[in-house]
Amino acid sequence: MSAETVLEVANLCVGVGAQGEGASLVRDVSFSMRRGEIVGVVGESGCGKSMTALAIADLLPVGVTSSADRLSFEGVDLTTADRRTALRTRGLNQAVVFQDPQASLNPALKLGTQMTEAVMHHQRLPRASALRRAAENLSEVKIAGAEQRLREYPYQLSGGMRQRAMIAMGLMMSPSLLIADEPTTALDVTVQADVMRMLRRLNAEHETAILLVSHHIALLQQVCSRILVMYAGELVEDLPSVSLVKDARHPYTRALIASVPSLAHDPSRRLVTIPGTLPDPGARGDGCPFRNRCNEADERCDIAPPLTRAGDHRVACWRAEENAHA
Ligand SMILES: Nc1ncnc2c1ncn2[C@@H]1O[C@H](COP(=O)(O)OP(=O)(O)OP(=O)(O)O)[C@@H](O)[C@H]1O
């Protein structure tokens, strides 16, 4: 693994039950992220984006478990590390921002207390220095009157401010990876743009890699260097953002693109919606998970296509070769 690799995930699986013995929610997802890279994860609701992000962050809901051949942060493999090392590695290197900051901020603690807890514990920073850093971070995400805000409770902040405070909190440790799951979905459009600008600036200034989960493929194309496309719990395509529109090879990725006005090749053509629905996690069967909704499916699709690499592009479709030139 190169020193430039921040995160490496090999064959991540997520399932319901203490041993993942129930329905399979995520199957064999593998990818890595370089320092400072912004990688997007896209797909329809229920395709396993959040479960993938939560498994990496070790924040899966009760009753859902994960396994992986390798899950390493900064070279430390958390699948073999002891609990203490795993906690410390995540604590030092990883921050998480969710769609709903309300769910992540403790309503009973003042902002200053919750922003400083981790650095005081992990970096042994004295309280005064930690509070100074917290105030600087709040100013950095454009929250005015930072010192006063640190003495306030989350309910005293607006929704957009809470989301920015979450980002400021996440960056207290200068993490090498920020996991952001739909960080702007619950916000109104102007605040969304502010939050995205902020994430990009923090990425550029602190070299923080960002794993950005969103169902909004056009937004990901604008900010990410690479996009991972998930379908029914599987990674079906991984490609550079610059290739998205002209070189997507999986029919599902193409359908996602065709359903977005700003990305569709010919905006005058009718936008395409994807017929059918995502199969239930317990009822995916064998073969390509997309075959029942795919207008290019043929008899080959009864066998699941492997995720095959060609240069910096990976696709799980028997037609990937043909589609590369189509
Ligand atoms: N607590 C849970 N227990 C069992 N299954 C769950 C739980 N939470 C979600 N799921 C199921 O896991 C699958 C993947 O869900 P996930 O939230 O990862 O999808 P997603 O792509 O992030 O969707 P969205 O964009 O709606 O958040 C879905 O079928 C969902 O119903």
The ligand as a Tripos MOL2 file, in Angstrom:
@<TRIPOS>MOLECULE
LIG
   31    33     1     0     0
SMALL
NO_CHARGES

@<TRIPOS>ATOM
      1 N1        -31.2680   -0.7340   10.3460 N.pl3     1 LIG1
      2 C1        -31.4280   -1.4890    9.2570 C.ar      1 LIG1
      3 N2        -31.6560   -2.8150    9.3530 N.ar      1 LIG1
      4 C2        -31.8080   -3.5870    8.2700 C.ar      1 LIG1
      5 N3        -31.7720   -3.1300    6.9970 N.ar      1 LIG1
      6 C3        -31.5600   -1.8260    6.8330 C.ar      1 LIG1
      7 C4        -31.3730   -0.9240    7.9360 C.ar      1 LIG1
      8 N4        -31.1890    0.3260    7.4530 N.ar      1 LIG1
      9 C5        -31.2490    0.2100    6.0990 C.ar      1 LIG1
     10 N5        -31.4680   -1.0590    5.7300 N.ar      1 LIG1
     11 C6        -31.5730   -1.5820    4.3480 C.3       1 LIG1
     12 O1        -30.2590   -1.6000    3.7960 O.3       1 LIG1
     13 C7        -30.3130   -1.3690    2.4040 C.3       1 LIG1
     14 C8        -29.2930   -0.3200    2.0250 C.3       1 LIG1
     15 O2        -29.6810    0.8820    2.6650 O.3       1 LIG1
     16 P1        -28.7880    2.2120    2.6060 P.3       1 LIG1
     17 O3        -29.3480    3.1510    3.6480 O.co2     1 LIG1
     18 O4        -27.3660    1.8710    2.6690 O.co2     1 LIG1
     19 O5        -29.1270    2.7470    1.1560 O.3       1 LIG1
     20 P2        -28.7480    4.1520    0.5320 P.3       1 LIG1
     21 O6        -28.2550    3.8420   -0.8200 O.co2     1 LIG1
     22 O7        -27.8550    4.9230    1.4170 O.co2     1 LIG1
     23 O8        -30.1720    4.8440    0.4400 O.3       1 LIG1
     24 P3        -30.5890    6.3600    0.8040 P.3       1 LIG1
     25 O9        -30.0880    7.1800   -0.3290 O.co2     1 LIG1
     26 O10       -32.0870    6.2770    0.8460 O.co2     1 LIG1
     27 O11       -29.9630    6.6740    2.1180 O.co2     1 LIG1
     28 C9        -31.7560   -0.9850    2.0840 C.3       1 LIG1
     29 O12       -32.4050   -2.0940    1.5170 O.3       1 LIG1
     30 C10       -32.3500   -0.6600    3.4280 C.3       1 LIG1
     31 O13       -33.7280   -0.9610    3.4740 O.3       1 LIG1
@<TRIPOS>BOND
     1     1     2 1
     2     2     3 ar
     3     2     7 ar
     4     3     4 ar
     5     4     5 ar
     6     5     6 ar
     7     6     7 ar
     8     6    10 ar
     9     7     8 ar
    10     8     9 ar
    11     9    10 ar
    12    10    11 1
    13    11    12 1
    14    11    30 1
    15    12    13 1
    16    13    14 1
    17    13    28 1
    18    14    15 1
    19    15    16 1
    20    16    17 2
    21    16    18 1
    22    16    19 1
    23    19    20 1
    24    20    21 2
    25    20    22 1
    26    20    23 1
    27    23    24 1
    28    24    25 2
    29    24    26 1
    30    24    27 1
    31    28    29 1
    32    28    30 1
    33    30    31 1
@<TRIPOS>SUBSTRUCTURE
     1 LIG1         1 GROUP 0 **** ****
